[in-house]
């Protein structure tokens, strides 16, 4: 397998993970409200979700979306509804009295989020088509997926760490509410472009 391909896969993985989107906006809010360590649960759920999606696309799910575009359309709107729900939870967490009362990130929720996250589908489909086409063979595709996930991880964690850093200035309840409202609005806004794809 050419080293240039591995470098390209690693670069693609890190860049897509560091750019804004529903996962990263939620991780920023999670880091601010719970800290980076507790947010690891959400990051791990993202990675398992992405790995499952990449595998499913490699096994032919991408072809199903092409053959029946309505499935993708339905997923897109379900995803938007779920993002609105997550935004509500983020905003609501600004009104709790202490960290123990704020809902902590959940592994299964972050895993499921990937399947209704249009950005994740676009990234995974683009990745499989460009860097890991099935013709490469199972081993080569598996290596590419592993490198993608390994290089995505630090990009996602960076958002939780940023959130934890921001938490130092959010000790005032009013500032925390403003931050959570902003994060909630950005979470919804990050999905709006996907509705028109």
C-alpha positions, 0 to 999 in steps of 0.5 A: 500500500503506497505511503502517499495513500496512508498520508492522504487518509490520515490527513483527511481523517484529521481535517474532517474531525477538526472542522465544525459539525454536530459532533464537535459542537456537542463535544465543545459543550460537553467539555465545558459542562463535564470536562474532557475526561467524561467526554471521552465516552462521547468520542468513543461512541463517535468512533464506533459509529463511524467505524460501523458506518464505514464498514456498512458502506464498504458492504454496499449500503452506499449503493442503497442510498444511491438506488433509493435516495428517499432513505437518505432524505428520511435519515436527514430529517430524523437527524435534524430532529435528533440534533434539535433534541441534543441542542435542547439538552445542552441549553437546558444543562445551563439551568442546572445547579451543579455538574452532577445534575447535568446529564453526562455524555452517553456512549450509545447516544453518540453512537446512534447520532452518527447514523442520523448525522448527514455530515458523517454520512457525507464524510464516510461515503466520500472517504470510502469512494476516494480512499478505500474503494472495495476493489482495493481488497478487504485488508487494504480497506480495513487498514484505511478505515483504521488509519481514518479512525485513529487520526479522527480521534485527536481531532474530536478530542480537541473539541472536548479539551477546548470546551474544558478550557472554556469552562474556566471562564464559565464559573458564573451561571449567567456566562454558562447559560449564554455559552450553552445557548450559543452552543445549542444554536450552533449545534442546530445551525451546523445541521441546516446546510445538510438539509439542502444537500 
